[in-house]
């Protein structure tokens, strides 16, 4: 066994036998962007000891020999920005990401903590340790619409324990508008940002919708990256400001078609990263994850070497872990993926820490089960009796969908049939036991009968229910309380479809295949009830986040994002 990194040279000098030898392989050198033929790789424990033409290492009876037959080997892919807990749990994510050739993942940590606070962070992070792939995290600042949503956030002293953790690479994405708020919310996240810098950690960004002056002001706090560019122009603007630009191609949005030109612009591309920002069960099982993004980039004409740099060395350098991963050079960790050819990204074998974890279409690694306390499965504590008083007349404030995610504030006259068309009830109900609620109205969701509700809401402890009438809304609330969270569709007293997500009311404990089937049932039911939006659960889940403009909702009212004013349903 190699006791120190200095002992790597003993294998290179053929004084100690290699544990793993890969022969006759085309190596992608991520540093020089070259594909080098007829190479050999020697590994001891989890460290690369030699990469070159010498095919005659010292071996023993225990040495594993792999004949690559001229196929291509890359550094294991690095997912630079994602949310592991998107509908399903850590174990399901790992099982399904391994075949993609992704050997390192940097995940955000907001989901459980948005309900369980410090414990939500702690149990998730413990679940990331000792898994068959490398898992790092960025600790979420828990940005909310108002200070009330941020009440679960740990204290400043409690955040220090995470910044002390080598697995923590930085402070998670800070919504630009929150960082610039001239109140206690803004002061809290500014203090966190300064703390992160004092520990030598990165500050990950979220600049969607920031105007030029506000973008400059936000950047001045030392924000290092952003995954929100939706055009080539935005990506170039952020590159020029010093950002590592993460191009998102995942379940939330797919940006490559609009941003891909940045790869062919007359610019240095070494600060460009391709990431997913999260995958849902449907996308994971039908398209893949980061591997799908890699293939898409090459389909759009990006040179393979630039694509592979964007998911290996570029990511490693951004997160300051290039001394460990991101290239196939002596002294680096033995994380590798074998593919047929430079322009044919189909993983045949995946190696992490010097061990084969995927081969012949089979995951070979054992995924460690993650444990959570019982009270994480008892977070939906709404009152058994909820009263709804729907206005019937007059002018009211309405949340209007202009895309499946973006909303604007509009006014509707309930006495005018034209203005009151396509309106649904929108209930925001605090669901952890406080009992507060706000009844608003949403326009453009399209529901023509029944109701749908969710507890999987971003950045809040609220339950959101959209409905056509009171009976269906109450049926949904009762079912979500009964099953401990998730999502449900009802018509009258009948539950039509449901998605159980009992872990903090946010995450399913089912297999990904089961989760996909349940989500499909919900989407089909909603389509039959008039909802035309793609991924309607995503629309519901994001109604309370400060990440998306312009009008949001909480259990104490609408919130206008630009000034955080809390607004009532009725006009003053």
N, C-alpha and C positions, 0 to 999 in steps of 0.2 A: 504493500500500500504506500502511496505517496504521502509522506508525512508533512511536507511543506511544498510550496510551489517551486522552490529551488531544486527539488528532486525530479522535476519534469525532465531535466537534461539527461538523467540516467537512462530513461527509455529512449530518448533521441540518440544517445551514444551506444545503444544496444547493450547496455550493462544490466538492464532490468527488462523482463519480458512485458510486452503490451498485453492488456486485457482484451482489446478490441482492435482489429485491423480491417480496414476497408480498402480493397484493392481495385485498381483500374477504374477510377472514378473521375468524372469531370467535375472539378471543384469550382464553385462560384466564389470568387474572392470579392467580398462586399466592399472592401476598402478601395480596390482599384477598378471595380466593376468589370472584371475579366472572368471568362469561363476558361479554365485551364484543364487541358486533356491529360489523360494517362497519369493521374495523381494517385497517391496513397495516403491514408490517414491512420496514424497510430494513436491509441487512446489508453490511458491508465486511469482506473477509477473513473472520475467524471471530468478528466482534463485531457485536452488535446495536446499530444506531445510532439507530433511531427506531421507536416503536410508537405508532400513533395513527390519526386519521381522514384525515390528509393523504395522498392517493393519487397525488401528482404529484412524486416525487423526481427529482433529477438522475440521468439514466441515460446509458449509452453503448452502443455496439454490442456490448460484451462483457457487459452486464448480463443476468442470467438473470431472467426474469419468470415468476412462478407465479400463476395465477388460481385462487383457492381456492373461489370460488362459495359463499361463506358457510359452508364447513366450519370445523371447530374446530381450533385449533392449541394445543398444550400445550408446556411445557418438556419436553425429552427426559427419559424416566424415569430414575431413579437407583436402582440396586440397592445397598442399603446393607449387606447381609450375605449373602455366598454363598461357595461353594467352586468355583472355575472347574474345577479338576481332579477332577471327580467322574465317574469311569469313562473319560472321553475328554479330549482335550487342549485347549490354549488356542485353537488355530485353529478347531476344531469348535465350541467354545463361542461364539466371536465370530460365526461365520457364522450360527449359529442364534439368537443373541440379538438381532442387528440387526433382524430383522423384528418383534420385539416392541415396538419403539420405545424400548428401553433404550439410552441413549447414554453413560451413565456406570455403571461397576461398581466396587464396593469388594469385593475378594476377600480371603479368608483365604489363608495361605501354608504351611499345615502339611504338605501331602501329601508332596512330594518331600523336604522337609527332615527328615521323620521317619525317612528312610532315609539320605539323603545329607548331612544337616546343612547347614553353611554353603553348600556348593555347591548344594544343593537350593533354598535361598532365591535365590541369585545367578542361576542360570540361569532360574528361573521369572520373576523380576522383570525381567530383561533381555527376556524374551519378552513382557512386558506393554507395553514401550515402543514408540512409533511405530506403534500399531495404529489402525484407522479409528474406534474409539470411545475414550472416555476410560477409562483403567484406573488405579485406585488400589489400594493394598493396606494391610492391617494385618499387621504382622510377628508371626508366631506365637511364643508363649513356649515351645512344645514341652512342654506338660505331659504327664507320663507317670504310669503307675501307681506306679512306684518310681523311685528315682534312676537305676537302670540304664537304663531306657527313655529317660531324658533325657541320656544320655551323648553323643548326637550334637549336642546344642545348641551353638551358637557361644558363645564367651567373651563376657563383658560388653563388652569393648572392641570386639569384632566387631559386637555389636548396635548400637553407636553409628553405624556407617556407614549403617545403615538409618534410624535416627531422623534422620539428617542429610538424607535423601532427601525432596524435596518430594512424591514419589508415595506416601510412607508417611504414612498418616493417624493411625496409632496402634499400640498394642500389641494383638495379636489376642486373641481370647476366652480368658480365664483361667478355668479351672474353679474354682469357689468353694472346693471342698474343698482344692485344691492351694495356693491363696493363704493359707489358714488353717492349713496344716500347721506344727506346731511342730518342724520339722527342717530339714535343709539344702535339701530340695526347696522348702519354703515360703519359706525365706530367699532362694533364687535368684529366684523369681518376684516376691517383694516388692521385691527390688532392681531387677528389670526395670521394675516398675510405677513406682517412684520415678524411674528414669532416663527413662521415657517422659514423666512429668510435667515433668521438668526441661527437656525439649526442647519442651514445649508440645504434646505428643501426647496423644491420648485413650487410655483403657484400656477395651477392649471386654469385656463381661461374659458370664458363663454361670452362671445362678443356679439351674438345675434342682435341685429337692429341698432347697434351703437353708431351714432352719427360721427362725423370726422373728429370734431373737438372732443366729444365724450370718449371716443376710441383712444385718442391720444392721452387723455387724462387717465383712463383706465390702464393703459399700457405703462404709464409712468410708475405704477405701483410695483412693477417688476413681474407682471404676468408673462409666462413663458410660452404658452401655446394656446391655440384655439382650434376647435373642431367644427365651427359653425359657418365657415365660408360656403356660400351657395352659388357663387359665380367665380369665374376666373379672375375678374377684376378685384373682387374682395380678397381672394387668396393672395394675389400679388401685393395688394395694399398691406396686408398683414406680414408678408415676408419682408417687405421693405421696412416695417416697424420693428423687425427683429424676432417675430414669432416663429415658432415651429408650427407650420400649418398642417393640421390633420384633416385629410379629406375623408369624409364620412361616406361609407357605403354599407348600410345595414338595415335594420328593421324600422328604425325611426324615419330616416330619410336616406336617399341614395343620391349622392352629389357628384359622382364621377363624370357623368355625361356633361354636366355644365362646367366643371372645374378642370377637366382633363387637359385643357390647353396649356395649363401652367407647366406641364412637363416638357412641352416643346417650345416654350418661350425662351428668350435669350437670357436665362437666369440660372443661377446655381440651384440645383434641385435637392441638395443634401439636407435641407430643412423641411422637406415634404415627407409626411407620414400618411399612409393609408390605414384607416381604422374602421371599426364597425359602429361604435357607440352603443351597441347592444344588438342582440338577435332574439327574435321571438321564436317559439316552437315551430311555427309554420315555415319561416324563412330558414331556420337552422336545418330542418329536415328535408326541405325541397331544394335549397340552393347551397347550403353550407354556411360558413362564417367568413373568416378572413381569407380563406382560400377562394371563395366566390368573388371577393373583391379583387384579389390578384388576377384571376382569370378575366374579369370584366375590364380591368385596366389594360391588359394585353389585347383584348378584343377591340378596344378603342384605339389601339395603335401605339401605346406606350412601350418603349423598348424593354424587354425582359429585365435587363440589368438595372434599369431605373426603378422598375416595379419592385424588384427584390431588395434593392437598397432601402426603399421606402417602408419595408416591413421587417428590416433587420437592423443594419448598422445605424440608419438614421434614427430609429426609435431608441436604440441603445445609447447613442450619443446624447440625445435629448435628455434622457433620464439619468445620465452619468453612470451607466452600468456597462459601458463599452469595454471596460477592463475584464468583464466576466463573459459577456454574450454579444452577439451581433456579427461576429466574424469567425471564420474557420482558420484560426492561426494558433501556434503553440502557446500554451498557457491559458487559453480560453476554455470555457466549459463545453463539454461534448454534447451540444444540442444541435441536431441535424435532421434534415428531411431529404429523402431520396426521391427524385422524380425522373420520368423518362427522358426529357429533353428540355432545353432552356425555355422554349415557348409552349411547353406542355406541362402545366402545373397540376399533376395528379399524384399525390403522395403515395408511394409504394411502401415506404418504411419511414418511421419516425423514431428518432433516438433522443432521449433526454437524460442528462446526467450520465451519459455513457451506456445507458440501458435501452434496449429496443422496447418501445411502448406501443408500437403499432406495426403490424406486418400482415400481409395476406388478408387485407380487409377486416382485421380483427384487432381490437384493443387488447393489448397484453398486460397492461398495468392494472394494479388494484387501486381503486379510488377509495380514499378514506371517508367513512361516513361522518357527517357533521351533526353534532348534538346541540339541542337548544332546550332551555328550561320550559316547563309546562306552561307558565304564564304567557309565553310568546304565542301560544295557541288560543289565548282567551282575551284578545285585544278588542273584540267587537262587543261593546257593552252599551248598546243603545237602549232607550226606554221601550218597554213592551207596548206602550201606548203613545203614538205620535199623532198630533192633530195638525191638519193642513187647512189653511184658510186661503183659498185662491181668489184673487181679485177678479171681478166679473166686468167691471166698467172702468172707463177713464184711461188716461195716458200713463204708461208705465215704462220703466227702464228695462231694456232687453239686451242680453248677450247674444250677438249675432255672429254665426260662423261664416267666415269668408274663405277659409280653407278648412281642411279637416283638423287643423291645430290652431290657427290664428283667429281671434275673435275681435269684434269691435263693439263699442257702446252705441246702441241705437234706441229710438223711441217708438213705441207702438200704441195706437189708440184702440183699446179693446172694443170700443163701440163701432169701429170701422171694420167691416168684414175683410177688406183688402189688406189692411195693416195687421189684423189679428190672424191672418192665415199663416200656417207653418210655425205656430208657436207651441212649445211644450213647457210643462212645469219643469223647473230645475231646483232640486232640493239639495242643499249642503247641510249635512248633519254631523256634528262632532260625535265620533263613534267610540271614544275610549272611556265614556262614563260621565262627561260633563253635561251632556244633554242639550247643548245650544244648537240652534238651527236657523237657517235662513231660506226662505222660499223666493226664488227668482224665476225668470223666464228665459228660455233659450230659443233662438230662431235659426232655422236652417238645418237642424239635426234630422228632421224628416219623419219622425215617428208618427204614425197615423193611428195607432192603437197600442194599449198596454203600457209597459214601463220597463226600463233597464236601469240597473244600479251597479256600483262598484265601490270596493274599499281599497283598491290597489292604486290609490291616487298619489301622484308625485308631490313630495315636499309638504305633506299635510296629514293630519290625523282625521280628516273628514271622509265621510261617505257621500258620494254624489249619486242622485237618482234623477233620471229624466223620464217623464211620463205624460200620458194624455189625460189621465183621470186619477182620482184619489185611491180607489180600490186597488188598482194595479201597483201604484207606488207603495202602499202599505204592505202589499204581499211581498214585494221585493225587499223592503226593509226587514220584514220578519224573517225571510229566508236567509238573508245575509247574516243576521244575528244568529240564527239557528246553526248555520254551517260554519260560523267562525270567520267569515270573510271571503272575498273573492268577487264574483260578479254573478248576476242573475237577471233573467228576462221573465216577465210575467204578463199574462192576460187575465185580468180580473183576479180570481183567487187561485189560478193555476200557474205553476212554474213551468215555463216552456223550455228553458235551457239554463244551464248554470255552469260556473267555473269555480270550484272550491279552491280557496287559497288561504289556508288556515294559519300559516306562519306569519305572524304579525298582521294578518289580514291582507297580505301583499303577495306572498309566494306560495305556489302549489308544492305539495310534497309528493305529487304523482310523477310517474315517468313522463318524459317529454312527448312520447307518442300519444299517451292518454291526454296530456294537456292540449296537444294540437287538435285532437278530435273534439274535445270539449269547446275549444275556441271556435272551431269551424261550425259546431252546432249553434253557438251563440250568434255568430256572424250571419249564418243562414236564416236564423229566426228573425234577426233584426232586419235583414234585407226583405224578408217577407212582410215585415211590418212597416215598410216604407223608408228605411234608412239606406241611403245610397252611398254614404262615405265608405271608402276603403279603411279597414282596421278601425271600426267604430269604438272598440274598447280603448284604443289609444286616445281617441278624441275625448272620451269621458275621463280617462285617467289623468289627463293633462290640464283639466279645467281649473285647477287650483295652484298651478306652479307659477313662480315668478320668472321662469325661463322663456315664456312665450307671450308676446303682446296680444291684445292691448288691454282687454278687460278680462279679469279673472274673478273667481268667486271663493268665498269661505263661509263658514257657519255664522259669521257676523255681518255679511253683506257682500255686494260686489266690491272688487278692488280695482281701481283705475291704476294701471301699472306706472304711468309716467310720474304721478305724484303720490301714489299709495293712498289716495283718498278712499275711504270706505263709504260706499254709496247705497242708499236704500232702493227698494223696488219702485215705490211710489215717487213721483216727481214732487219737489217741494213747491 
